[in-house]
Amino acid sequence: MARNKIALIGAGQIEEGFREYEVRNDERFRAYLHHMIKAPRWNGEEIAGKKLLLVGEQGLGDEIFFLRFAPALATRGAHLICQCSEKIAAMLQRTGLFSEVVAGDKSLQTTADMFLIGDLPYTVGSLLETDSAHKPPAVSADSAANNT
């Protein structure tokens, strides 16, 4: 599904690649978690004062990478909620970026608009424009996780 889109990104056609990567939002791919969440989809309109639910639907490394673009939404006045893997929930909570972190693949009903973490680079801005302006939040390992 996403191979050609990733190839475009790898070839340096970043904007086109991420625009095409949004195919996974199509109803044909209903098995994806975000189709189970009963919430309107945020489409990039003015975000100041709105609640935005960022939904993880990538691998852990991809989600951590894409979340580096989330601070740009907070600086625009969004109140951020994040639904992610239990494996990174404590780390994301410590960033202070999210008003709430929901761990696990749960079907949610929320008043927040929903947005996929994998769409952050395309919607927030191109990688090159955003990378120097918005550094990823500082995170640290969970000491309890280190003892397992």
C-alpha positions in Angstrom: 0.0 0.0 0.0 2.6 2.6 1.0 5.7 1.3 -0.8 5.6 3.8 -3.7 4.9 6.6 -1.2 7.9 5.7 0.9 10.0 5.5 -2.3 9.0 9.1 -3.1 10.0 10.3 0.3 13.3 8.4 0.1 13.9 10.0 -3.3 13.6 13.5 -1.8 10.0 14.2 -3.0 8.9 14.7 0.5 5.7 16.7 0.1 4.4 14.5 -2.7 5.3 11.3 -0.8 3.5 12.3 2.4 0.5 13.6 0.4 0.3 10.2 -1.3 0.9 8.3 2.0 -2.5 9.5 3.2 -4.1 6.7 1.1 -4.2 4.7 4.3 -7.0 7.0 5.5 -9.2 5.5 2.8 -12.2 3.5 4.0 -10.9 0.5 2.1 -8.4 0.1 5.0 -11.0 -0.2 7.8 -8.8 -2.6 9.8 -6.7 0.4 10.9 -7.4 1.5 14.4 -8.4 5.1 13.5 -11.5 3.8 11.7 -12.8 2.5 15.1 -12.5 6.0 16.7 -15.7 8.0 16.6 -14.3 11.4 16.1 -14.2 14.0 13.3 -10.9 14.1 11.4 -8.8 17.2 11.7 -7.9 18.4 8.2 -5.4 21.2 9.0 -7.8 24.0 9.7 -7.2 26.6 12.5 -6.4 24.6 15.6 -6.1 27.3 18.4 -8.2 26.2 21.4 -9.2 22.9 19.9 -8.6 19.4 21.4 -6.7 17.2 19.0 -6.4 13.4 19.5 -3.2 12.2 17.8 -3.6 8.5 17.0 -0.7 6.1 16.7 -0.9 3.8 13.7 2.7 3.3 12.8 5.6 1.3 14.3 7.1 2.6 17.6 10.1 4.2 15.9 8.0 5.9 13.3 5.6 7.2 15.9 8.4 8.7 18.0 9.9 10.3 14.8 6.6 11.7 13.6 5.7 13.0 17.1 8.6 15.4 16.8 6.2 17.6 14.8 3.5 17.7 17.5 5.0 20.7 19.4 4.2 22.8 16.3 0.5 22.1 17.0 0.8 23.0 20.7 2.5 26.3 19.8 -0.5 27.0 17.6 -2.8 26.6 20.6 -3.9 23.0 20.3 -4.7 20.9 23.4 -3.1 17.5 22.5 -4.2 14.0 23.5 -2.1 11.1 22.3 -3.3 7.5 21.8 -0.2 5.3 21.5 1.4 1.9 22.3 1.7 1.1 26.0 5.4 0.8 25.4 5.9 4.5 24.8 3.0 5.9 26.9 5.0 6.8 30.0 7.7 8.4 27.9 5.2 10.6 26.1 3.5 11.6 29.3 6.8 12.9 30.7 7.2 15.3 27.8 4.5 17.5 29.2 3.2 18.0 25.7 0.0 16.0 26.0 -2.9 16.8 28.4 -3.7 13.0 28.3 -1.9 9.9 27.0 -4.1 6.9 26.2 -2.2 3.6 26.2 -3.2 0.7 24.0 -5.4 0.0 21.0 -8.8 1.1 22.4 -11.8 2.2 20.5 -12.5 5.7 21.8 -15.3 8.2 21.7 -14.1 11.7 22.2 -15.0 15.3 21.6 -11.5 15.9 20.2 -10.8 16.0 16.5 -8.7 13.0 15.4 -5.4 13.1 13.5 -3.0 10.3 12.6 0.5 10.7 13.9 1.9 9.6 10.5 0.3 12.6 8.9 2.0 15.1 11.1 5.0 15.9 8.8 2.8 16.6 5.7 0.2 18.7 7.5 2.4 20.6 10.0 4.9 21.4 7.3 7.6 19.9 5.2 10.5 18.1 7.0 13.0 20.7 6.0 10.9 23.7 7.1 9.9 22.2 10.4 13.0 20.3 11.5 15.1 23.3 12.6 12.2 25.2 14.0 10.7 22.5 16.2 13.0 20.2 18.2 11.5 17.0 19.5 10.6 17.2 23.2 13.1 15.9 25.7 12.2 12.4 26.9 13.9 10.0 29.3 13.8 6.2 29.8 11.2 5.1 32.4 13.2 3.8 35.4 10.5 1.2 36.1 10.9 -0.2 32.6 14.6 -0.5 33.0 14.1 -2.9 35.9 12.2 -5.5 33.8 
